[in-house]
Amino acid sequence: MLKLLNTKLLIAILAVLAALASAAIYQRHEAAKAAAILQQQQRDAEQRRQEDEAFRKKVEADKQRHNSAAGNEGKTWKTYIP
C-alpha cells in the first residue's frame, strides 16, 4: 500500500515538473517571438525614416531648383527686346 502511494506521489511530482518545464519552454518561445517582432518593427521604422529623409532632401532640392529659376525670371524681362 505504501509502495503504491509512493508511486502515485512520484507520478504526480513528475507531472507537475513536466507542466513547469513546458510552461518555461512556452515562455521562452513567446519571448523570442516578441523580440523578433520588436526587431522587425525597429527595422521598418529605420527604413521609413531613411525614406522620409530621402524624400525631404528631394523636395528641398526641387524647391531650390524651382526658386532659382524664378529668381532668374526677372532678369529675362529686363533684357527682352521685342
N, C-alpha and C positions, 0 to 999 in steps of 0.2 A: 504494500500500500504506500509506504513511504517512497519507494523507488518510482512508482507511478506518479506521485505528486511532484517529486523532483524532476521527472521527465517533462511533465506539463509546465512546470515553472521554467525550465530551461527553454522549452519551445516558446513560451510567452516572452521571455527575455530576448531570445533571438528574433522574434517578430518585431519587437519594439526597436531593437538595434537596426534591423533592416529598414523599418519605416524612417528612422532618423537618418540613416545613410542615404536613402532615396530622397528625403527632403533636402539634405545638404547638396546632393548632386543637382537636384532641380534648381535650387537657389543659385548655385554656381553657373548653371546654364542660363538662367534668366539674367544674371549679372553680365555674362558675356554678351548676350543679345543686346542688353541696354547699352553696353559700351560700344558695340558695333554700330548701333543706331546713332549714338551720340557722335561718333567719328564721322559717319556719313553726313550728318547734319552740319558738322563743322566744315567738312569738305565742300558741301553745297553752298554754305554761307560764304566761304572764301572765294569760290568760283563766282558767285553772284557779285561779291564786292569787286572782284577784278573786272568783270563785265561792266559793272556800273562805272568804274573808274575809266575804262577804255571809252565808254560812251560819253562820259563827261569831257574827256580830252578831245574826242571827235567833235562834240558840239562846240567847245571852245575854239577849236581850230576853224570850224566852219563859220563861227561868229566873227572871228578876227579876219578871215578872208573876205567875208561879206562887208565888214566895216571898212576894210582897206579899199575895196572897190568903190564904196560910197564916198570915201574921202577924196578919191581922185576924180570923182564926177564933176565937182565944181571947177576944176582946172580945165576940163574939156570945153565947158561952155565959155570960158574966158577966151580961149584961143579959136573958137569956132567962127569961121568966116563963110557966110553963105555965097 
